[in-house]
Amino acid sequence: MDGRNGGPGGAALVNEDVAHNARVWNYWLGGKDYYAVDRQVGDHVVGVYPAIREVARADRAFLGRAVRYLVREAGIRQFLDIGTGLPTAENTHEVAQRIAPESRVVYVDNDPVVLAHARALLVGSPEGATDYVDADAHDPEAILRAAEGTLDFTRPVAIMLLGILNFVSETDRARAIVRRLLEAVPSGSHLAVTHPTLELGGEANAEAMRFWNEHATPPITARSRAEFASFFAGTELLEPGIVSCAHWRHATEGNGAGEPPEVAQFGAVGRKP
Ligand SMILES: C[S@@+](CC[C@H](N)C(=O)[O-])C[C@H]1O[C@@H](n2cnc3c(N)ncnc32)[C@H](O)[C@@H]1O
């Protein structure tokens, strides 16, 4: 174990010999829950593609802006956040419940280290609800069944799929998962997605993904703008549409005129009419 607090520990069925996405993502974000192998693979990727840390930070910043928009402007009070990641600063329930304490959030992940931490750390406000489901994104039926104890599917829900559809290797399967989730929620619900792309980031990004797929798990698939757009079928894309997630509503939130550097991760939010 290698994290600054001695590694994640405590979780069953953890393979400490293979780098795993949730832990490497936590390492790139400056967290402390990772093993030596995660640091080694994470450092190699940074060596090949230094912008990867910025991708992780921009993705989390997108999460904050998207949740603030959804709560303040779209009136959303329920979130289904699939591919939660290890708890870090500004998790979905913290952002939402700070504005609307009655917000209800269901987190879903299939990583045993995330499971070990999430139940302890993702504790919400007394007025709202925060639940954690151990499930695979490939199985939307199981996710919906598990979430219905906490979320009311007759009222709008925001489905959050940030950095997770890239771990569903077939695009048709990824589309079917999103379609099934959207079917289960009523008009006024929203879909927020971030996803890596090789259309931004150049050859270094492609090299980093090749390295990841040879040395770490689960394997990652990048997608084109057109493939990313297809996940939003049946929704109305909100302004500014599909952009690098670093740019989504960045200026709108009063961050000044200057845009931050583009990162190789698309971000968008759609509304189910
Ligand atoms: C790149 S992290 C993103 C975390 C967070 N959504 C964010 O944007 O910061 C991806 C997360 O998806 C989880 N994950 C990967 N494949 C999954 C699957 N098939 N089912 C559920 N979770 C999965 C990983 O364990 C990891 O926590």
PDBQT file of the ligand as one rigid body, heavy atoms in Angstrom, charges set to zero:
ROOT
HETATM    1  C1  LIG A 301     -12.816   8.404 -14.002  1.00  0.00    +0.000 C 
HETATM    2  S1  LIG A 301     -13.648   7.932 -12.517  1.00  0.00    +0.000 S 
HETATM    3  C2  LIG A 301     -14.838   9.238 -12.487  1.00  0.00    +0.000 C 
HETATM    4  C3  LIG A 301     -15.310   9.565 -11.109  1.00  0.00    +0.000 C 
HETATM    5  C4  LIG A 301     -16.303  10.735 -11.025  1.00  0.00    +0.000 C 
HETATM    6  N1  LIG A 301     -17.537  10.441 -11.750  1.00  0.00    +0.000 N 
HETATM    7  C5  LIG A 301     -15.683  12.002 -11.551  1.00  0.00    +0.000 C 
HETATM    8  O1  LIG A 301     -16.133  12.462 -12.598  1.00  0.00    +0.000 OA
HETATM    9  O2  LIG A 301     -14.735  12.494 -10.926  1.00  0.00    +0.000 OA
HETATM   10  C6  LIG A 301     -14.636   6.543 -13.055  1.00  0.00    +0.000 C 
HETATM   11  C7  LIG A 301     -15.346   5.744 -11.960  1.00  0.00    +0.000 C 
HETATM   12  O3  LIG A 301     -16.176   4.772 -12.605  1.00  0.00    +0.000 OA
HETATM   13  C8  LIG A 301     -16.080   3.543 -11.915  1.00  0.00    +0.000 C 
HETATM   14  N2  LIG A 301     -16.384   2.454 -12.842  1.00  0.00    +0.000 N 
HETATM   15  C9  LIG A 301     -15.636   1.995 -13.878  1.00  0.00    +0.000 A 
HETATM   16  N3  LIG A 301     -16.274   0.997 -14.514  1.00  0.00    +0.000 NA
HETATM   17  C10 LIG A 301     -17.464   0.833 -13.870  1.00  0.00    +0.000 A 
HETATM   18  C11 LIG A 301     -18.577  -0.037 -14.058  1.00  0.00    +0.000 A 
HETATM   19  N4  LIG A 301     -18.592  -0.936 -15.060  1.00  0.00    +0.000 N 
HETATM   20  N5  LIG A 301     -19.631   0.064 -13.229  1.00  0.00    +0.000 NA
HETATM   21  C12 LIG A 301     -19.630   0.965 -12.207  1.00  0.00    +0.000 A 
HETATM   22  N6  LIG A 301     -18.604   1.819 -11.978  1.00  0.00    +0.000 NA
HETATM   23  C13 LIG A 301     -17.528   1.753 -12.794  1.00  0.00    +0.000 A 
HETATM   24  C14 LIG A 301     -14.662   3.501 -11.403  1.00  0.00    +0.000 C 
HETATM   25  O4  LIG A 301     -14.553   2.623 -10.297  1.00  0.00    +0.000 OA
HETATM   26  C15 LIG A 301     -14.417   4.956 -11.043  1.00  0.00    +0.000 C 
HETATM   27  O5  LIG A 301     -14.764   5.194  -9.704  1.00  0.00    +0.000 OA
ENDROOT
TORSDOF 0
